[in-house]
């Protein structure tokens, strides 16, 4: 009887190989051949799922976004269902607090740099960032309705500030300027100032 192949699992396996290579050696090192070796697959098998490097990278950008979003939501479900809980769960997953998240952020930065030359990738990254910004703004609006945030706050600006803070702290962690615990504490300090 022929072995049944889970095609979605194979794509995820390839995506994980790309993330390992990009996080360790940079995105330029993630050639189809090197990804095949990292994944323990033949080059032909990888090309069956991803016909080109750009197609592979587009898939990995979407995979990474879904993966991080799922972890954020798992963190929210595990903690208190509050705006503060969501924002802190989001920051915990976005900041490079451990080796896995550092590799993901290195890969994400490399995808961002390459996106200028690949319009589909740029669109995917823009859509993901807009989705995140809109969710944060909605949460701040909800906190205002519930009396947990001052009415004078502008949710759109506050969402932009929080996400920019996380990006800046990410750079500081990656450069060794700030340690992960201090970065997370800085986000907590800002969130406490936004929410009553």
matplotlib code that plots the C-alpha trace (Angstrom):
import matplotlib.pyplot as plt

x = [0.0, 1.5, 2.5, 0.0, 1.8, 0.6, 1.3, 0.7, 3.0, 5.7, 5.3, 5.6, 8.7, 10.3, 9.3, 11.0, 14.1, 14.1, 13.7, 16.5, 18.9, 17.8, 18.1, 21.5, 23.1, 20.9, 18.3, 20.8, 21.9, 18.4, 18.8, 16.4, 19.3, 20.4, 16.8, 16.4, 19.6, 18.4, 15.0, 16.4, 14.6, 15.6, 15.8, 13.1, 10.8, 11.3, 10.7, 7.5, 6.1, 8.0, 8.9, 11.2, 13.0, 10.6, 7.6, 9.2, 9.9, 6.4, 5.1, 7.5, 6.5, 2.8, 3.8, 5.8, 3.0, 0.5, 2.8, 3.5, -0.2, -1.1, 1.4, 0.1, -3.5, -2.4, -0.7, -3.9, -6.0, -3.7, -3.8, -6.4, -8.7, -7.8, -6.4, -3.2, -2.9, -3.2, -0.7, 1.8, 1.3, 1.8, 5.1, 6.3, 5.9, 7.3, 10.4, 13.4, 13.4, 15.0, 17.0, 13.9, 12.4, 15.8, 16.0, 12.5, 13.2, 16.5, 14.5, 11.7, 14.2, 15.7, 12.2, 11.5, 14.8, 14.0, 10.4, 11.4, 12.3, 9.3, 6.0, 3.9, 6.1, 5.9, 2.1, 2.0, 4.2, 2.2, -1.1, 0.3, 1.6, -1.7, -3.7, -1.6, -1.8, -5.6, -6.0, -3.9, -5.9, -9.2, -8.0, -7.1, -10.5, -12.2, -10.2, -11.4, -15.0, -14.5, -13.0, -9.5, -7.8, -8.0, -10.5, -8.0, -5.7, -5.7, -5.8, -4.2, -1.2, -0.9, -0.9, 1.8, 3.9, 3.6, 4.6, 7.5, 8.6, 8.6, 10.6, 13.1, 13.6, 14.0, 16.9, 18.4, 18.1, 19.6, 22.6, 23.1, 22.3, 19.4, 18.7, 15.3, 13.9, 14.6, 13.0, 9.9, 9.8, 10.0, 6.9, 5.1, 5.9, 4.5, 1.4, 0.7, 1.0, -1.5, -4.0, -5.5]
y = [0.0, 3.4, 5.7, 8.6, 12.0, 14.9, 17.8, 20.5, 18.9, 18.7, 22.4, 23.2, 21.0, 22.9, 26.3, 25.2, 24.3, 27.8, 29.5, 27.5, 28.4, 32.1, 32.4, 30.8, 31.8, 34.5, 34.4, 34.3, 30.9, 29.5, 28.1, 25.4, 22.9, 24.0, 23.9, 20.4, 19.3, 21.0, 19.3, 15.9, 15.9, 15.6, 18.8, 17.4, 16.9, 20.5, 21.8, 19.8, 22.0, 25.3, 25.9, 28.8, 30.5, 33.4, 31.1, 29.3, 32.6, 33.8, 30.7, 31.0, 34.6, 33.5, 30.5, 32.6, 35.1, 32.4, 30.6, 33.8, 34.7, 31.3, 31.6, 35.0, 33.7, 30.6, 33.1, 35.1, 32.0, 30.8, 34.1, 36.6, 37.8, 41.4, 44.0, 44.1, 40.3, 40.4, 43.2, 41.5, 38.1, 39.8, 41.5, 38.2, 36.4, 39.3, 40.1, 37.8, 36.5, 33.1, 31.5, 30.4, 33.9, 35.4, 33.1, 34.0, 37.7, 37.4, 35.6, 38.2, 41.0, 39.2, 38.8, 42.5, 43.4, 41.1, 42.2, 45.3, 43.1, 40.7, 42.6, 39.6, 39.2, 42.9, 42.7, 39.8, 41.5, 44.8, 42.9, 41.1, 44.4, 46.1, 43.3, 43.5, 47.3, 47.2, 44.5, 46.6, 49.8, 47.8, 46.6, 50.1, 51.3, 48.5, 49.4, 53.0, 51.8, 49.7, 52.6, 50.9, 53.5, 57.3, 58.7, 61.2, 58.5, 58.0, 54.2, 54.4, 56.4, 54.3, 51.1, 52.5, 53.6, 50.2, 48.3, 50.7, 50.2, 46.5, 46.8, 49.1, 46.8, 43.9, 45.7, 46.4, 42.8, 41.5, 43.9, 43.0, 46.5, 45.4, 42.0, 40.3, 40.7, 44.4, 44.8, 42.9, 45.0, 48.2, 47.1, 46.3, 49.8, 51.4, 49.2, 50.2, 53.9, 53.4, 51.3, 52.5]
z = [0.0, -0.9, 1.9, 2.4, 2.3, 4.3, 1.9, 4.5, 6.9, 4.2, 3.5, 7.2, 7.4, 4.5, 6.2, 9.4, 7.5, 5.9, 9.2, 10.7, 7.9, 7.7, 11.5, 11.6, 8.3, 6.8, 4.0, 1.2, 2.5, 2.1, -1.4, -2.5, -2.5, 1.1, 2.3, 0.9, 2.8, 6.0, 5.7, 4.9, 1.5, -2.1, -4.1, -6.4, -3.4, -2.2, -5.8, -5.9, -3.1, -3.9, -7.5, -6.8, -4.0, -4.1, -3.9, -1.0, 0.8, 0.3, 1.9, 4.8, 5.5, 5.7, 7.8, 10.2, 10.6, 11.3, 13.7, 15.8, 15.8, 17.0, 19.9, 20.8, 20.9, 23.0, 25.4, 25.6, 26.2, 29.0, 30.8, 31.9, 29.1, 29.4, 27.0, 29.1, 28.9, 25.1, 24.7, 27.0, 25.3, 21.9, 23.1, 24.6, 21.3, 19.1, 21.2, 20.6, 24.2, 23.4, 20.6, 18.7, 18.7, 17.9, 14.8, 13.8, 14.1, 12.1, 9.4, 9.6, 9.2, 6.2, 4.7, 5.2, 3.4, 0.5, 0.2, -1.8, -4.7, -4.4, -4.5, -3.3, -0.3, 0.5, 0.3, 2.6, 5.2, 4.9, 5.4, 8.5, 10.0, 9.2, 10.8, 14.0, 14.1, 13.7, 16.4, 18.9, 18.0, 18.5, 21.9, 23.0, 21.8, 23.8, 26.9, 26.5, 26.3, 29.4, 31.3, 31.3, 29.2, 29.1, 26.6, 25.2, 23.8, 20.1, 19.6, 16.1, 17.4, 20.5, 18.5, 16.2, 19.3, 21.0, 17.8, 17.2, 20.8, 20.3, 17.0, 18.7, 21.7, 19.3, 17.6, 21.1, 22.1, 18.9, 19.2, 22.9, 24.1, 26.3, 27.8, 27.1, 30.6, 30.6, 27.2, 28.3, 31.5, 29.3, 27.3, 30.6, 31.8, 28.6, 28.7, 32.3, 31.3, 28.5, 30.5, 33.8]

ax = plt.figure().add_subplot(projection="3d")
ax.plot(x, y, z, "-o")
ax.set_aspect("equal")
plt.show()
